[in-house]
């Protein structure tokens, strides 16, 4: 049983919604999200994960382009 299915909450400051995804804390900090928890993994609710995807769209696109070379 993982932490998300156990009922983890969003790690962003001021948010208490249930988490749906976990990402690296380094990637979340690079995206500019204000994280309240410390550790390797950060748990994000649906809204903050969507915001994370929007902020990192260009970097993810460049990363997938490198795979094709």
LINSULHU-V711050 format. One record per residue. N is the residue number from 0. SS is DSSP state (a for helix, b for strand, c for the rest). PSI is psi in radians with two decimals (NA if undefined). D_CENTER is the distance of its C-alpha to the mean C-alpha in whole Angstrom. Layout:
n=N ss=SS psi=PSI d_center=D_CENTER
n=N ss=SS psi=PSI d_center=D_CENTER
//
This chain:
n=0 ss=c psi=2.24 d_center=20
n=1 ss=c psi=3.02 d_center=16
n=2 ss=a psi=-0.59 d_center=14
n=3 ss=a psi=-0.78 d_center=13
n=4 ss=a psi=-0.34 d_center=16
n=5 ss=a psi=-0.18 d_center=18
n=6 ss=c psi=0.55 d_center=16
n=7 ss=c psi=2.61 d_center=13
n=8 ss=b psi=2.91 d_center=12
n=9 ss=c psi=2.42 d_center=9
n=10 ss=c psi=-0.01 d_center=9
n=11 ss=b psi=2.45 d_center=9
n=12 ss=c psi=2.29 d_center=13
n=13 ss=c psi=0.07 d_center=15
n=14 ss=c psi=2.34 d_center=13
n=15 ss=c psi=0.28 d_center=15
n=16 ss=c psi=2.75 d_center=14
n=17 ss=b psi=2.47 d_center=13
n=18 ss=c psi=2.56 d_center=10
n=19 ss=c psi=-0.37 d_center=10
n=20 ss=b psi=2.73 d_center=7
n=21 ss=b psi=2.44 d_center=6
n=22 ss=b psi=2.99 d_center=4
n=23 ss=b psi=2.46 d_center=7
n=24 ss=a psi=-0.56 d_center=7
n=25 ss=a psi=-0.76 d_center=9
n=26 ss=a psi=-0.65 d_center=7
n=27 ss=a psi=-0.70 d_center=5
n=28 ss=a psi=-0.65 d_center=9
n=29 ss=a psi=-0.50 d_center=10
n=30 ss=c psi=-0.19 d_center=9
n=31 ss=c psi=0.24 d_center=10
n=32 ss=c psi=2.40 d_center=8
n=33 ss=c psi=1.83 d_center=11
n=34 ss=b psi=2.35 d_center=10
n=35 ss=c psi=-0.33 d_center=13
n=36 ss=c psi=2.71 d_center=12
n=37 ss=c psi=2.68 d_center=13
n=38 ss=c psi=-3.04 d_center=13
n=39 ss=c psi=-0.66 d_center=11
n=40 ss=b psi=2.60 d_center=8
n=41 ss=b psi=2.39 d_center=6
n=42 ss=b psi=2.28 d_center=6
n=43 ss=b psi=2.48 d_center=5
n=44 ss=c psi=3.11 d_center=8
n=45 ss=a psi=-0.77 d_center=10
n=46 ss=a psi=-0.76 d_center=10
n=47 ss=a psi=-0.52 d_center=7
n=48 ss=a psi=-0.66 d_center=5
n=49 ss=a psi=-0.73 d_center=9
n=50 ss=a psi=-0.72 d_center=9
n=51 ss=a psi=-0.77 d_center=6
n=52 ss=a psi=-0.69 d_center=8
n=53 ss=a psi=-0.72 d_center=11
n=54 ss=a psi=-0.46 d_center=11
n=55 ss=c psi=0.25 d_center=10
n=56 ss=a psi=-0.82 d_center=13
n=57 ss=a psi=-0.76 d_center=16
n=58 ss=a psi=-0.72 d_center=14
n=59 ss=a psi=-0.62 d_center=13
n=60 ss=a psi=-0.73 d_center=17
n=61 ss=a psi=-0.66 d_center=18
n=62 ss=a psi=-0.76 d_center=17
n=63 ss=a psi=-0.51 d_center=18
n=64 ss=a psi=-0.59 d_center=21
n=65 ss=a psi=-0.55 d_center=22
n=66 ss=a psi=-0.51 d_center=22
n=67 ss=c psi=-0.17 d_center=25
n=68 ss=c psi=NA d_center=27
//
